[in-house]
Amino acid sequence: MKAFFFFFITLVTTSLFAQQTYLHCGAILNVETGKISNEQTIVVENNKIKSIENGYKTGGANDTEVDLKNKTILPGFIDMHVHIEGESSPSRYLERFTANDVDVAFQSTVYAEKTLMAGFTTVRDLGGSGVNIALRNAINKGVVIGPRIFTAGKAIGTTGGHADPTNGMRKEYMGDPGPKEGVVNSPEDAKKAVRQRYKNGADCIKITATGGVMSVAKNGQNPQFTLEEIKAIVETAKDYGMLTAAHAHGDEGMRRAILAGIKTIEHGTLMKEPTMDLMIEHNTYLVPTISAGKAAAKMADIPGYLPPVVAKKAKEIGPVSEKNFEKAYKKGVPIAFGTDAGVSPHGDNGKEFTYMHEAGMPVLDAIRSATITNANLLGMGSELGQLKEGFIADIVAVNENPLKNVKTLEKVVFVMKEGKVYKNP
C-alpha cells in the first residue's frame, strides 16, 4: 500500500511540474487560414503542443525558453515520396552488387538526418530493400536521428517491370522473383505480395503501374499491371488498413490505377486531360515530384553518369513533369507534396516548394500540400500538419515569411520533432 501511495504521489508531482519548452515565436503561419500571428509563445510539454499564447511568456526554473523572435514558425513538413535508403550517383547501379544491407543501413541514417534537418519531420518511403523498415523502427526507438517514417518496404512490380529487382542483371542472376520479392503476375500473386509487405512490417503499399525512368529497362511509360491485378492489390491493402500509391509516368497505367482505387499517383508525368478529370472524380491525389524530374534530366546531361538506357528515358520524361503539374493543378486535381528524394538529393526536399510555385501554385497551397493534405492522407490529420493545442509538437522555423519569399523554405533553421529540438539557430 505504501509503495502504491509513493508511486501515486510521484506520478502526480511529475505531471504537475513536467518540464516545458517555451518557443518565443516572432511570427506563426496558420497554414489553414494563411494568417500570420506575431509575438506568440508555443508551450510544449512532452511531445505535444500544450498551448499557443499571445506575447512572450516565461516558464519556470526547470523550463526551457527558445528565442525564435525573428523567425517564422510552421508545422513540420511531410514528404509523401522519398527513397531514404539511397541516393543517385554514378556508382549506384554497381552498388546493387557490392553493397550489403548493413552498408545500406548505415548510409540511410545519414540521409534520414539530412531529411529531418531540412524540416521534414515525417516522410513516406515508397520503396527500398526493406532496410527502410528497420530504419523506421530505429528512429522510433530513438536509436537514430530522422523523420517519422511511413514505409512501403519493397515496392510491388511485375516481371521485368520498374520494381523488378533483377532488371539489368546477367541471365544467371535474374532468376524468377515472385510475390515474396514484390514481383507479381496475377491477382493471386498481387494479394500475396500485399500480405507479404504487411508481414514484413510495411505501413503502406506502392506499386509501379508503369515503366520508370531510373530502372534498367527500356520503356519508361508502358502500363505494367492489369486492372484486375491492381484491384486485387487495392482491396487487399484496404483489408489491412494500408494506403496505396502508384508510380506512373504513362497515361494508361495511371488510368487503370485510378479506376482500381489507388489513392495517390506518383509523378503523373504524361497524364492526359481525361485522366486528370478521372482523378478529380475519384478524389485521387497527384504527387508531382518535380524535383526528381529536374534531377534526372540534369544527370542525363552528364556523360557516363547514368546507363544509356536510363539516360535516354531521363531526357524524354524528366523535363515534362513541371509542365504537366501546372496543367493538373490549374484543372483542379488534388495535389500532395512529394519529392522522390533519393533521385534528387536528400536534404534538398524544400526546393520542391519553389518548383511548385514556379509552376503556378501559390506558396500557401504548396505549404498546405506538405502539411494539412499529407497529414490527412496518412490518417493523422488530428495530430500532425498544423500548430494547434493537443497536436504533436513537430515545429519548424525559417528566416523569412515564406508567403513573400518561397525560397526561405529551402533553408529551415529550427527543427523540433515530438517536442525535442534537433536544430536550433
DRENDO-1510 file (C-alpha; in Angstrom, 1 decimal, always signed):
<recs>
REC; n; res; u; v; w
REC; 1; MET; +0.0; +0.0; +0.0 .
REC; 2; LYS; +2.8; +2.4; +0.9 .
REC; 3; ALA; +4.6; +1.6; -2.4 .
REC; 4; PHE; +1.4; +2.3; -4.3 .
REC; 5; PHE; +0.9; +5.6; -2.4 .
REC; 6; PHE; +4.5; +6.7; -3.2 .
REC; 7; PHE; +4.0; +5.8; -6.9 .
REC; 8; PHE; +0.8; +7.9; -7.0 .
REC; 9; ILE; +2.4; +10.9; -5.3 .
REC; 10; THR; +5.4; +10.7; -7.7 .
REC; 11; LEU; +3.1; +10.5; -10.7 .
REC; 12; VAL; +1.0; +13.5; -9.6 .
REC; 13; THR; +4.1; +15.5; -8.8 .
REC; 14; THR; +5.7; +14.7; -12.2 .
REC; 15; SER; +2.6; +15.7; -14.1 .
REC; 16; LEU; +2.2; +19.0; -12.1 .
REC; 17; PHE; +5.8; +20.0; -12.6 .
REC; 18; ALA; +6.6; +18.5; -16.0 .
REC; 19; GLN; +9.4; +20.4; -17.8 .
REC; 20; GLN; +8.1; +22.5; -20.6 .
REC; 21; THR; +9.6; +24.3; -23.6 .
REC; 22; TYR; +8.6; +27.8; -24.4 .
REC; 23; LEU; +9.1; +28.8; -28.0 .
REC; 24; HIS; +9.1; +32.6; -28.4 .
REC; 25; CYS; +7.9; +33.0; -32.0 .
REC; 26; GLY; +8.2; +36.2; -33.9 .
REC; 27; ALA; +5.5; +35.0; -36.4 .
REC; 28; ILE; +3.4; +31.9; -36.7 .
REC; 29; LEU; +1.9; +31.0; -40.0 .
REC; 30; ASN; -1.5; +29.4; -39.7 .
REC; 31; VAL; -1.4; +27.0; -42.7 .
REC; 32; GLU; -5.2; +26.5; -42.5 .
REC; 33; THR; -6.2; +30.2; -42.8 .
REC; 34; GLY; -3.0; +31.7; -44.3 .
REC; 35; LYS; -2.9; +34.3; -41.5 .
REC; 36; ILE; +0.3; +35.4; -39.7 .
REC; 37; SER; +0.2; +35.9; -35.9 .
REC; 38; ASN; +3.0; +37.9; -34.4 .
REC; 39; GLU; +4.7; +37.6; -31.0 .
REC; 40; GLN; +3.3; +34.3; -29.8 .
REC; 41; THR; +4.6; +31.6; -27.4 .
REC; 42; ILE; +4.1; +27.9; -28.2 .
REC; 43; VAL; +4.2; +26.0; -24.9 .
REC; 44; VAL; +5.4; +22.4; -25.5 .
REC; 45; GLU; +5.0; +19.7; -22.9 .
REC; 46; ASN; +6.4; +16.2; -23.5 .
REC; 47; ASN; +5.7; +15.6; -27.2 .
REC; 48; LYS; +2.6; +17.8; -27.6 .
REC; 49; ILE; +1.7; +21.4; -28.0 .
REC; 50; LYS; +0.1; +22.4; -24.7 .
REC; 51; SER; -0.9; +25.9; -25.7 .
REC; 52; ILE; -0.3; +28.8; -28.0 .
REC; 53; GLU; -0.4; +32.2; -26.2 .
REC; 54; ASN; -0.2; +35.8; -27.0 .
REC; 55; GLY; +3.1; +37.6; -26.1 .
REC; 56; TYR; +6.3; +36.1; -24.9 .
REC; 57; LYS; +5.5; +34.0; -21.8 .
REC; 58; THR; +8.2; +33.0; -19.3 .
REC; 59; GLY; +8.5; +29.5; -17.9 .
REC; 60; GLY; +9.6; +28.2; -14.5 .
REC; 61; ALA; +13.1; +27.5; -13.3 .
REC; 62; ASN; +13.1; +24.0; -14.9 .
REC; 63; ASP; +11.6; +25.1; -18.2 .
REC; 64; THR; +13.4; +25.9; -21.4 .
REC; 65; GLU; +13.0; +29.0; -23.5 .
REC; 66; VAL; +13.9; +29.2; -27.2 .
REC; 67; ASP; +14.3; +32.5; -28.9 .
REC; 68; LEU; +12.7; +32.5; -32.3 .
REC; 69; LYS; +11.6; +36.1; -32.2 .
REC; 70; ASN; +12.9; +36.9; -35.6 .
REC; 71; LYS; +11.7; +33.7; -37.3 .
REC; 72; THR; +8.5; +32.5; -39.0 .
REC; 73; ILE; +7.2; +29.3; -37.5 .
REC; 74; LEU; +5.3; +26.5; -39.3 .
REC; 75; PRO; +4.3; +22.9; -38.7 .
REC; 76; GLY; +6.9; +20.2; -39.6 .
REC; 77; PHE; +6.8; +19.3; -43.3 .
REC; 78; ILE; +5.6; +16.0; -44.7 .
REC; 79; ASP; +7.2; +14.5; -47.8 .
REC; 80; MET; +5.0; +11.8; -49.3 .
REC; 81; HIS; +7.6; +10.3; -51.6 .
REC; 82; VAL; +11.2; +9.6; -50.6 .
REC; 83; HIS; +13.6; +6.7; -51.0 .
REC; 84; ILE; +15.7; +7.1; -47.9 .
REC; 85; GLU; +17.9; +4.1; -48.4 .
REC; 86; GLY; +19.9; +5.6; -51.3 .
REC; 87; GLU; +20.8; +8.5; -53.5 .
REC; 88; SER; +21.6; +8.9; -57.2 .
REC; 89; SER; +25.3; +8.6; -58.1 .
REC; 90; PRO; +27.4; +7.2; -61.0 .
REC; 91; SER; +28.1; +4.2; -58.8 .
REC; 92; ARG; +24.6; +3.5; -57.7 .
REC; 93; TYR; +23.8; +0.7; -60.3 .
REC; 94; LEU; +27.1; -1.1; -59.4 .
REC; 95; GLU; +26.3; -0.8; -55.7 .
REC; 96; ARG; +23.4; -3.2; -56.2 .
REC; 97; PHE; +26.1; -5.9; -56.5 .
REC; 98; THR; +28.6; -4.6; -54.0 .
REC; 99; ALA; +26.7; -3.1; -51.1 .
REC; 100; ASN; +25.3; -5.3; -48.3 .
REC; 101; ASP; +22.2; -4.5; -46.3 .
REC; 102; VAL; +24.4; -3.3; -43.5 .
REC; 103; ASP; +26.1; -0.8; -45.8 .
REC; 104; VAL; +22.8; +0.5; -47.0 .
REC; 105; ALA; +21.6; +0.7; -43.4 .
REC; 106; PHE; +24.5; +2.9; -42.2 .
REC; 107; GLN; +24.2; +5.2; -45.2 .
REC; 108; SER; +20.5; +5.5; -44.8 .
REC; 109; THR; +21.0; +7.0; -41.3 .
REC; 110; VAL; +22.9; +9.9; -43.0 .
REC; 111; TYR; +20.0; +10.6; -45.4 .
REC; 112; ALA; +17.5; +10.3; -42.6 .
REC; 113; GLU; +19.3; +13.0; -40.5 .
REC; 114; LYS; +19.6; +15.3; -43.6 .
REC; 115; THR; +15.9; +15.0; -44.2 .
REC; 116; LEU; +15.0; +15.9; -40.7 .
REC; 117; MET; +17.4; +18.9; -40.6 .
REC; 118; ALA; +15.6; +20.2; -43.8 .
REC; 119; GLY; +12.4; +20.5; -41.8 .
REC; 120; PHE; +10.7; +17.3; -42.9 .
REC; 121; THR; +9.6; +15.6; -39.7 .
REC; 122; THR; +7.5; +13.0; -41.5 .
REC; 123; VAL; +8.1; +11.1; -44.7 .
REC; 124; ARG; +6.6; +8.3; -46.7 .
REC; 125; ASP; +9.2; +5.9; -48.1 .
REC; 126; LEU; +8.0; +4.4; -51.3 .
REC; 127; GLY; +10.3; +1.5; -51.9 .
REC; 128; GLY; +13.7; +0.1; -50.9 .
REC; 129; SER; +15.2; -3.2; -49.9 .
REC; 130; GLY; +13.5; -3.4; -46.6 .
REC; 131; VAL; +16.2; -1.6; -44.7 .
REC; 132; ASN; +13.7; +1.3; -44.6 .
REC; 133; ILE; +11.5; -0.7; -42.2 .
REC; 134; ALA; +14.4; -1.3; -39.8 .
REC; 135; LEU; +15.3; +2.4; -40.1 .
REC; 136; ARG; +11.8; +3.4; -39.2 .
REC; 137; ASN; +12.0; +1.2; -36.1 .
REC; 138; ALA; +15.4; +2.6; -35.1 .
REC; 139; ILE; +14.1; +6.2; -35.4 .
REC; 140; ASN; +11.0; +5.3; -33.4 .
REC; 141; LYS; +13.2; +3.9; -30.6 .
REC; 142; GLY; +15.4; +6.9; -30.6 .
REC; 143; VAL; +18.5; +5.0; -31.8 .
REC; 144; VAL; +18.8; +7.0; -35.0 .
REC; 145; ILE; +18.0; +10.7; -35.7 .
REC; 146; GLY; +15.5; +11.1; -38.5 .
REC; 147; PRO; +11.9; +11.8; -39.5 .
REC; 148; ARG; +8.9; +9.8; -38.7 .
REC; 149; ILE; +8.7; +7.2; -41.5 .
REC; 150; PHE; +5.7; +5.5; -43.1 .
REC; 151; THR; +7.2; +2.9; -45.4 .
REC; 152; ALA; +6.1; +0.6; -48.2 .
REC; 153; GLY; +9.1; -1.6; -47.6 .
REC; 154; LYS; +9.7; -3.1; -51.1 .
REC; 155; ALA; +7.6; -1.7; -53.9 .
REC; 156; ILE; +5.5; -4.2; -55.9 .
REC; 157; GLY; +6.1; -4.6; -59.7 .
REC; 158; THR; +5.7; -7.1; -62.5 .
REC; 159; THR; +8.2; -9.4; -64.1 .
REC; 160; GLY; +10.6; -7.1; -66.0 .
REC; 161; GLY; +8.7; -4.1; -64.7 .
REC; 162; HIS; +10.0; -1.0; -62.9 .
REC; 163; ALA; +10.2; -2.7; -59.5 .
REC; 164; ASP; +11.6; -6.0; -60.6 .
REC; 165; PRO; +14.9; -6.0; -58.6 .
REC; 166; THR; +16.7; -8.2; -61.2 .
REC; 167; ASN; +16.4; -5.9; -64.2 .
REC; 168; GLY; +19.7; -5.4; -66.0 .
REC; 169; MET; +21.4; -8.4; -64.4 .
REC; 170; ARG; +23.1; -11.3; -66.2 .
REC; 171; LYS; +20.7; -14.1; -67.0 .
REC; 172; GLU; +22.1; -16.5; -64.3 .
REC; 173; TYR; +21.4; -13.8; -61.7 .
REC; 174; MET; +17.9; -12.9; -62.9 .
REC; 175; GLY; +16.0; -15.9; -61.5 .
REC; 176; ASP; +12.3; -15.7; -61.2 .
REC; 177; PRO; +11.4; -13.4; -58.3 .
REC; 178; GLY; +7.8; -13.7; -57.1 .
REC; 179; PRO; +5.4; -12.1; -54.6 .
REC; 180; LYS; +7.8; -12.5; -51.7 .
REC; 181; GLU; +10.3; -10.3; -53.6 .
REC; 182; GLY; +7.5; -7.9; -54.7 .
REC; 183; VAL; +7.0; -9.2; -58.3 .
REC; 184; VAL; +3.5; -10.3; -59.4 .
REC; 185; ASN; +1.9; -11.6; -62.5 .
REC; 186; SER; -1.7; -12.3; -61.4 .
REC; 187; PRO; -4.4; -11.1; -59.0 .
REC; 188; GLU; -3.5; -14.0; -56.6 .
REC; 189; ASP; +0.2; -13.0; -56.8 .
REC; 190; ALA; -0.9; -9.5; -56.1 .
REC; 191; LYS; -2.8; -10.4; -52.9 .
REC; 192; LYS; +0.1; -12.4; -51.6 .
REC; 193; ALA; +2.6; -9.6; -52.3 .
REC; 194; VAL; +0.5; -7.2; -50.3 .
REC; 195; ARG; +0.2; -9.6; -47.4 .
REC; 196; GLN; +3.9; -10.2; -47.5 .
REC; 197; ARG; +4.6; -6.5; -47.3 .
REC; 198; TYR; +2.3; -6.4; -44.2 .
REC; 199; LYS; +4.1; -9.4; -42.7 .
REC; 200; ASN; +7.4; -7.6; -43.3 .
REC; 201; GLY; +6.2; -4.6; -41.4 .
REC; 202; ALA; +5.3; -2.1; -44.1 .
REC; 203; ASP; +2.8; +0.7; -43.4 .
REC; 204; CYS; +1.6; +1.3; -46.9 .
REC; 205; ILE; +1.7; -0.2; -50.4 .
REC; 206; LYS; +3.4; +1.2; -53.5 .
REC; 207; ILE; +3.1; -0.3; -57.0 .
REC; 208; THR; +4.8; +0.6; -60.2 .
REC; 209; ALA; +1.8; +1.0; -62.5 .
REC; 210; THR; +4.0; +1.9; -65.5 .
REC; 211; GLY; +7.6; +1.8; -66.6 .
REC; 212; GLY; +10.1; +4.1; -64.8 .
REC; 213; VAL; +13.0; +6.3; -65.6 .
REC; 214; MET; +15.7; +5.1; -63.2 .
REC; 215; SER; +15.3; +1.3; -63.7 .
REC; 216; VAL; +17.4; -0.6; -66.2 .
REC; 217; ALA; +14.5; -1.3; -68.6 .
REC; 218; LYS; +13.9; +0.3; -71.9 .
REC; 219; ASN; +10.3; +1.6; -71.5 .
REC; 220; GLY; +9.6; +4.4; -69.1 .
REC; 221; GLN; +5.8; +4.7; -69.6 .
REC; 222; ASN; +4.1; +1.5; -70.7 .
REC; 223; PRO; +1.3; +0.1; -68.4 .
REC; 224; GLN; +2.7; -2.9; -66.4 .
REC; 225; PHE; -0.3; -4.2; -64.4 .
REC; 226; THR; -3.8; -5.3; -65.5 .
REC; 227; LEU; -6.8; -3.6; -64.0 .
REC; 228; GLU; -7.7; -6.8; -62.2 .
REC; 229; GLU; -4.2; -7.1; -60.6 .
REC; 230; ILE; -4.4; -3.5; -59.3 .
REC; 231; LYS; -7.9; -4.1; -57.9 .
REC; 232; ALA; -6.6; -7.1; -56.0 .
REC; 233; ILE; -3.8; -5.0; -54.5 .
REC; 234; VAL; -6.1; -2.2; -53.5 .
REC; 235; GLU; -8.8; -4.4; -52.0 .
REC; 236; THR; -6.2; -6.4; -50.0 .
REC; 237; ALA; -4.4; -3.3; -48.8 .
REC; 238; LYS; -7.7; -1.9; -47.7 .
REC; 239; ASP; -8.3; -5.0; -45.6 .
REC; 240; TYR; -5.0; -4.4; -43.9 .
REC; 241; GLY; -5.6; -0.7; -43.4 .
REC; 242; MET; -2.8; +0.4; -45.8 .
REC; 243; LEU; -2.7; +3.5; -48.0 .
REC; 244; THR; -1.9; +2.7; -51.7 .
REC; 245; ALA; +0.4; +4.6; -54.1 .
REC; 246; ALA; +1.2; +4.0; -57.7 .
REC; 247; HIS; +4.3; +5.2; -59.5 .
REC; 248; ALA; +3.1; +6.1; -63.0 .
REC; 249; HIS; +4.5; +8.1; -65.9 .
REC; 250; GLY; +2.3; +6.9; -68.8 .
REC; 251; ASP; -1.3; +7.7; -69.1 .
REC; 252; GLU; -2.9; +4.3; -69.5 .
REC; 253; GLY; -1.2; +2.9; -66.4 .
REC; 254; MET; -2.5; +5.9; -64.4 .
REC; 255; ARG; -6.0; +5.4; -65.7 .
REC; 256; ARG; -6.0; +1.8; -64.6 .
REC; 257; ALA; -4.6; +2.7; -61.2 .
REC; 258; ILE; -7.3; +5.4; -60.6 .
REC; 259; LEU; -10.1; +3.1; -61.7 .
REC; 260; ALA; -8.8; +0.4; -59.4 .
REC; 261; GLY; -8.9; +2.7; -56.4 .
REC; 262; ILE; -5.2; +3.7; -55.9 .
REC; 263; LYS; -5.2; +6.8; -53.6 .
REC; 264; THR; -2.0; +8.7; -54.8 .
REC; 265; ILE; -0.4; +8.8; -58.3 .
REC; 266; GLU; +3.3; +9.4; -58.1 .
REC; 267; HIS; +4.8; +11.6; -60.8 .
REC; 268; GLY; +1.9; +11.6; -63.3 .
REC; 269; THR; +4.3; +12.9; -65.9 .
REC; 270; LEU; +2.5; +12.2; -69.1 .
REC; 271; MET; -1.1; +12.4; -67.8 .
REC; 272; LYS; -3.7; +13.5; -70.3 .
REC; 273; GLU; -6.7; +15.7; -69.5 .
REC; 274; PRO; -9.3; +13.0; -69.4 .
REC; 275; THR; -7.2; +11.2; -66.8 .
REC; 276; MET; -7.0; +14.5; -64.8 .
REC; 277; ASP; -10.8; +14.6; -64.9 .
REC; 278; LEU; -10.8; +11.0; -63.6 .
REC; 279; MET; -8.5; +11.9; -60.7 .
REC; 280; ILE; -10.9; +14.7; -59.7 .
REC; 281; GLU; -13.9; +12.4; -59.9 .
REC; 282; HIS; -12.2; +9.7; -57.8 .
REC; 283; ASN; -10.5; +12.2; -55.4 .
REC; 284; THR; -7.1; +10.7; -56.3 .
REC; 285; TYR; -4.1; +12.7; -55.4 .
REC; 286; LEU; -1.2; +13.6; -57.6 .
REC; 287; VAL; +2.3; +13.6; -56.0 .
REC; 288; PRO; +4.2; +15.6; -58.7 .
REC; 289; THR; +7.9; +15.1; -57.6 .
REC; 290; ILE; +9.1; +17.9; -59.8 .
REC; 291; SER; +12.5; +17.7; -58.0 .
REC; 292; ALA; +13.1; +14.2; -59.4 .
REC; 293; GLY; +12.3; +15.2; -63.0 .
REC; 294; LYS; +14.7; +18.1; -62.8 .
REC; 295; ALA; +17.4; +15.9; -61.2 .
REC; 296; ALA; +17.1; +13.1; -63.7 .
REC; 297; ALA; +17.3; +15.5; -66.6 .
REC; 298; LYS; +20.4; +17.1; -65.2 .
REC; 299; MET; +22.1; +13.7; -64.6 .
REC; 300; ALA; +21.3; +12.6; -68.2 .
REC; 301; ASP; +23.4; +15.5; -69.5 .
REC; 302; ILE; +26.5; +14.3; -67.6 .
REC; 303; PRO; +28.4; +11.7; -69.8 .
REC; 304; GLY; +28.6; +8.3; -68.1 .
REC; 305; TYR; +26.5; +9.3; -65.0 .
REC; 306; LEU; +23.6; +7.1; -66.0 .
REC; 307; PRO; +23.4; +3.9; -68.0 .
REC; 308; PRO; +22.5; +4.8; -71.6 .
REC; 309; VAL; +19.0; +3.1; -71.4 .
REC; 310; VAL; +18.3; +5.2; -68.3 .
REC; 311; ALA; +19.7; +8.5; -69.7 .
REC; 312; LYS; +17.5; +8.2; -72.8 .
REC; 313; LYS; +14.4; +8.0; -70.6 .
REC; 314; ALA; +15.5; +10.8; -68.3 .
REC; 315; LYS; +15.9; +13.2; -71.2 .
REC; 316; GLU; +12.5; +12.3; -72.5 .
REC; 317; ILE; +10.4; +12.3; -69.3 .
REC; 318; GLY; +12.4; +14.5; -66.9 .
REC; 319; PRO; +11.7; +17.9; -68.4 .
REC; 320; VAL; +7.9; +17.2; -68.7 .
REC; 321; SER; +7.0; +16.9; -65.1 .
REC; 322; GLU; +6.8; +20.6; -64.2 .
REC; 323; LYS; +4.6; +21.5; -67.2 .
REC; 324; ASN; +2.2; +18.7; -66.6 .
REC; 325; PHE; +1.9; +19.5; -62.9 .
REC; 326; GLU; +0.9; +23.1; -63.9 .
REC; 327; LYS; -1.9; +21.7; -66.1 .
REC; 328; ALA; -3.1; +19.3; -63.4 .
REC; 329; TYR; -3.1; +22.0; -60.6 .
REC; 330; LYS; -5.0; +24.5; -62.7 .
REC; 331; LYS; -7.6; +21.9; -63.7 .
REC; 332; GLY; -8.3; +21.1; -60.0 .
REC; 333; VAL; -6.5; +17.8; -59.5 .
REC; 334; PRO; -5.9; +17.2; -55.7 .
REC; 335; ILE; -2.2; +17.7; -55.0 .
REC; 336; ALA; +0.0; +16.1; -52.3 .
REC; 337; PHE; +3.6; +17.2; -51.7 .
REC; 338; GLY; +6.4; +14.7; -52.6 .
REC; 339; THR; +9.9; +15.0; -54.0 .
REC; 340; ASP; +11.2; +11.5; -54.8 .
REC; 341; ALA; +14.3; +12.4; -52.8 .
REC; 342; GLY; +16.9; +9.7; -53.5 .
REC; 343; VAL; +16.6; +10.6; -57.1 .
REC; 344; SER; +17.1; +14.2; -56.1 .
REC; 345; PRO; +19.5; +14.8; -53.1 .
REC; 346; HIS; +18.2; +14.1; -49.6 .
REC; 347; GLY; +18.0; +17.4; -47.7 .
REC; 348; ASP; +17.0; +19.4; -50.7 .
REC; 349; ASN; +13.4; +18.4; -50.2 .
REC; 350; GLY; +12.4; +22.1; -49.6 .
REC; 351; LYS; +13.3; +23.0; -53.2 .
REC; 352; GLU; +10.0; +21.3; -54.3 .
REC; 353; PHE; +8.1; +24.3; -52.8 .
REC; 354; THR; +10.0; +26.6; -55.1 .
REC; 355; TYR; +9.4; +24.4; -58.1 .
REC; 356; MET; +5.6; +24.1; -57.4 .
REC; 357; HIS; +5.4; +27.8; -57.0 .
REC; 358; GLU; +7.3; +28.5; -60.2 .
REC; 359; ALA; +4.8; +26.2; -62.0 .
REC; 360; GLY; +1.9; +28.3; -60.9 .
REC; 361; MET; +0.9; +27.1; -57.4 .
REC; 362; PRO; +0.5; +29.8; -54.7 .
REC; 363; VAL; +3.0; +29.3; -51.9 .
REC; 364; LEU; +0.3; +28.8; -49.3 .
REC; 365; ASP; -1.2; +25.9; -51.3 .
REC; 366; ALA; +2.2; +24.3; -51.7 .
REC; 367; ILE; +2.7; +24.6; -47.9 .
REC; 368; ARG; -0.7; +23.1; -47.2 .
REC; 369; SER; +0.1; +20.2; -49.5 .
REC; 370; ALA; +3.1; +19.4; -47.3 .
REC; 371; THR; +1.2; +19.8; -44.1 .
REC; 372; ILE; -2.6; +19.5; -43.8 .
REC; 373; THR; -3.1; +17.5; -47.0 .
REC; 374; ASN; -0.4; +14.9; -46.3 .
REC; 375; ALA; -1.3; +14.6; -42.7 .
REC; 376; ASN; -4.9; +13.8; -43.7 .
REC; 377; LEU; -3.7; +11.2; -46.3 .
REC; 378; LEU; -1.6; +9.5; -43.6 .
REC; 379; GLY; -4.6; +9.3; -41.3 .
REC; 380; MET; -3.0; +11.7; -38.9 .
REC; 381; GLY; -4.9; +14.9; -39.6 .
REC; 382; SER; -5.9; +15.4; -36.0 .
REC; 383; GLU; -2.2; +15.1; -34.8 .
REC; 384; LEU; +0.1; +16.4; -37.5 .
REC; 385; GLY; +0.2; +19.1; -40.1 .
REC; 386; GLN; -0.9; +22.1; -38.0 .
REC; 387; LEU; +0.2; +24.1; -35.0 .
REC; 388; LYS; -2.7; +23.5; -32.6 .
REC; 389; GLU; -3.2; +22.7; -28.9 .
REC; 390; GLY; -3.0; +18.9; -28.5 .
REC; 391; PHE; -1.2; +18.3; -31.8 .
REC; 392; ILE; +2.2; +16.5; -31.8 .
REC; 393; ALA; +5.0; +19.2; -31.4 .
REC; 394; ASP; +6.5; +18.9; -34.9 .
REC; 395; ILE; +7.6; +22.5; -35.4 .
REC; 396; VAL; +10.0; +24.2; -37.9 .
REC; 397; ALA; +11.2; +27.8; -38.3 .
REC; 398; VAL; +12.5; +29.8; -41.3 .
REC; 399; ASN; +14.2; +33.2; -41.5 .
REC; 400; GLU; +11.5; +35.0; -43.6 .
REC; 401; ASN; +7.8; +35.0; -44.3 .
REC; 402; PRO; +7.5; +32.2; -46.9 .
REC; 403; LEU; +4.4; +33.8; -48.4 .
REC; 404; LYS; +6.7; +36.6; -49.5 .
REC; 405; ASN; +9.9; +34.5; -50.3 .
REC; 406; VAL; +9.3; +30.9; -51.0 .
REC; 407; LYS; +13.0; +30.1; -51.1 .
REC; 408; THR; +13.2; +30.6; -47.4 .
REC; 409; LEU; +11.6; +27.1; -47.1 .
REC; 410; GLU; +14.8; +25.6; -48.6 .
REC; 411; LYS; +16.7; +26.8; -45.5 .
REC; 412; VAL; +14.9; +25.6; -42.4 .
REC; 413; VAL; +16.8; +26.9; -39.3 .
REC; 414; PHE; +14.9; +25.3; -36.4 .
REC; 415; VAL; +13.5; +21.8; -36.2 .
REC; 416; MET; +11.5; +20.2; -33.3 .
REC; 417; LYS; +10.1; +16.8; -33.7 .
REC; 418; GLU; +7.8; +15.4; -31.0 .
REC; 419; GLY; +8.8; +18.1; -28.6 .
REC; 420; LYS; +12.6; +17.5; -28.9 .
REC; 421; VAL; +14.8; +20.2; -30.5 .
REC; 422; TYR; +17.1; +18.8; -33.2 .
REC; 423; LYS; +18.2; +22.0; -34.9 .
REC; 424; ASN; +18.4; +25.5; -33.3 .
REC; 425; PRO; +19.8; +28.8; -34.6 .
</recs>
